């Protein structure tokens, strides 16, 4: 398993709000694909670093999440 975490979109970012998920559980994603829209002193798109299937989404839309917290679980392709 791999995890997409809340990434720091700028050097001083400590948390961000998940505005919208662009994927759902069961979706197949590829590396470089946008997976969520994040609000934190601006509007940012969170990009997947993995190729695989979405197994779990740990937070809801509208929730604030600390940087480096896992928000999506991926079953990577072998």
RODRENVEX-239931 format. One record per residue (C-alpha): x, y, z; residue in three letters. Coordinates in steps of 0.1 Angstrom, whole numbers, padded with zeros to 4 digits, always signed. Layout:
N
XYZALA
...
***
This chain:
78
+0000+0000+0000UNK
+0010+0036-0006UNK
-0004+0068+0008UNK
-0010+0102-0007UNK
-0004+0127+0020UNK
-0013+0164+0025UNK
+0017+0180+0007UNK
+0032+0214+0017UNK
+0022+0236-0012UNK
+0046+0263+0000UNK
+0074+0264+0026UNK
+0055+0276+0056UNK
+0023+0256+0050UNK
+0013+0235+0081UNK
-0022+0225+0071UNK
-0047+0227+0043UNK
-0084+0222+0036UNK
-0095+0195+0013UNK
-0119+0214-0009UNK
-0128+0186-0033UNK
-0117+0151-0041UNK
-0113+0144-0078UNK
-0112+0106-0073UNK
-0134+0081-0056UNK
-0128+0047-0039UNK
-0122+0021-0066UNK
-0109+0046-0092UNK
-0077+0037-0110UNK
-0052+0065-0110UNK
-0018+0071-0126UNK
+0013+0090-0114UNK
+0008+0127-0122UNK
-0030+0126-0121UNK
-0048+0153-0100UNK
-0066+0137-0070UNK
-0078+0166-0048UNK
-0082+0204-0047UNK
-0066+0220-0016UNK
-0072+0254-0001UNK
-0043+0270+0019UNK
-0035+0306+0013UNK
-0045+0299-0023UNK
-0060+0271-0044UNK
-0038+0241-0052UNK
-0042+0208-0069UNK
-0028+0177-0051UNK
-0011+0153-0076UNK
-0007+0116-0072UNK
+0029+0102-0070UNK
+0015+0066-0075UNK
-0002+0044-0101UNK
-0028+0021-0087UNK
-0064+0018-0073UNK
-0079+0041-0046UNK
-0086+0018-0016UNK
-0096+0043+0011UNK
-0101+0081+0016UNK
-0094+0091+0052UNK
-0108+0126+0053UNK
-0139+0144+0041UNK
-0143+0173+0019UNK
-0141+0205+0039UNK
-0118+0191+0065UNK
-0085+0207+0075UNK
-0055+0183+0075UNK
-0020+0187+0088UNK
+0009+0185+0063UNK
+0022+0149+0059UNK
-0010+0133+0071UNK
-0022+0104+0049UNK
-0055+0113+0031UNK
-0057+0086+0004UNK
-0046+0049+0004UNK
-0035+0034-0029UNK
-0030-0002-0038UNK
-0001+0002-0062UNK
+0001-0016-0095UNK
+0028-0042-0096UNK
***
